[in-house]
Amino acid sequence: MGILQNLATVQERINSAAIKANRNPQDIKLIAVTKTVDLPEIIEAVKAGILILGESRVQEAQRKVASYKVQGVSERIEWHLVGNLQKNKVKNAIQLFDLIHSIDSISLAEEINTQAKKINKTQRVLVQVKISKKETKRGADEKDLMALVTEITETSNLKLEGLMTIPPYFEDAEQARPYFRRLRELRDEAEMAGFKLPELSMGMSNDFEIAIEEGATMVRIGTAIFGERK
Ligand SMILES: *Cc1c(COP(=O)(O)O)cnc(C)c1O
């Protein structure tokens, strides 16, 4: 099936999940995750109405952002970094990305702030939280979250917009629900302590409807739009 048809299906599924959860579908931003996807397909998605592209590697994104500009596509899009970020890539990353989803330590936050300051940018960020103890997934531990949120909020050139998580993969998406719910609870706790964290980046191709039911405001979808990755 083509990208256009896939996108229509995904958008429909987002809308139904939102309505089922008594939410406004407009409150859920679709991020098309384009890692390993080539530029012609990316441009097809943008022409079909995609406004946000998600990449997981800085170097791959660098190539694509450059050639996207050369193509002269007029649509204004956002590029988000959804994969983890190494400190030596921060300088390049902040030149490319409107939003970085993967802050998981104070030292990474400090490096992003230092580099952002140099180019006079206020970098929008999310904190990635590791909900599962057993997982090898990246992310800040729950117990360190408040310290990290406090630190970032007090940092001049960072703008903290919310939280992100990647649950383990389950065949049955319903099993991911407690992870999504926990991220929302952590957000609510932080808001009760006075922080503003409107965005919850959670949900991928196999589980985004559950994530929406649990409060996702950004879903990161690759396979369901572009097909299986090579
Ligand atoms: C690859 C990736 C996605 C998209 O995954 P799909 O299962 O293809 O939808 C979402 N988030 C992150 C962080 C990813 O690396």
The ligand as an SDF file (V2000), in Angstrom:
LIG
                    3D

 15 15  0  0  0  0  0  0  0  0999 V2000
   11.7910    3.8780   15.0790 C   0  0  0  0  0  0  0  0  0  0  0  0
   11.1740    4.6320   16.1560 C   0  0  0  0  0  0  0  0  0  0  0  0
    9.8000    4.8990   16.1700 C   0  0  0  0  0  0  0  0  0  0  0  0
    8.8360    4.3890   15.1110 C   0  0  0  0  0  0  0  0  0  0  0  0
    8.6620    3.0100   15.2320 O   0  0  0  0  0  0  0  0  0  0  0  0
    7.5760    2.2250   14.3790 P   0  0  0  0  0  0  0  0  0  0  0  0
    7.3480    0.9780   15.1350 O   0  0  0  0  0  0  0  0  0  0  0  0
    8.1980    1.9730   13.0360 O   0  0  0  0  0  0  0  0  0  0  0  0
    6.3760    3.0700   14.2660 O   0  0  0  0  0  0  0  0  0  0  0  0
    9.2930    5.6540   17.2210 C   0  0  0  0  0  0  0  0  0  0  0  0
   10.0730    6.1230   18.1980 N   0  0  0  0  0  0  0  0  0  0  0  0
   11.4000    5.8950   18.2290 C   0  0  0  0  0  0  0  0  0  0  0  0
   12.2070    6.4420   19.3330 C   0  0  0  0  0  0  0  0  0  0  0  0
   11.9830    5.1390   17.2100 C   0  0  0  0  0  0  0  0  0  0  0  0
   13.3080    4.9080   17.2600 O   0  0  0  0  0  0  0  0  0  0  0  0
  1  2  1  0
  2  3  1  0
  2 14  2  0
  3  4  1  0
  3 10  2  0
  4  5  1  0
  5  6  1  0
  6  7  2  0
  6  8  1  0
  6  9  1  0
 10 11  1  0
 11 12  2  0
 12 13  1  0
 12 14  1  0
 14 15  1  0
M  END
$$$$
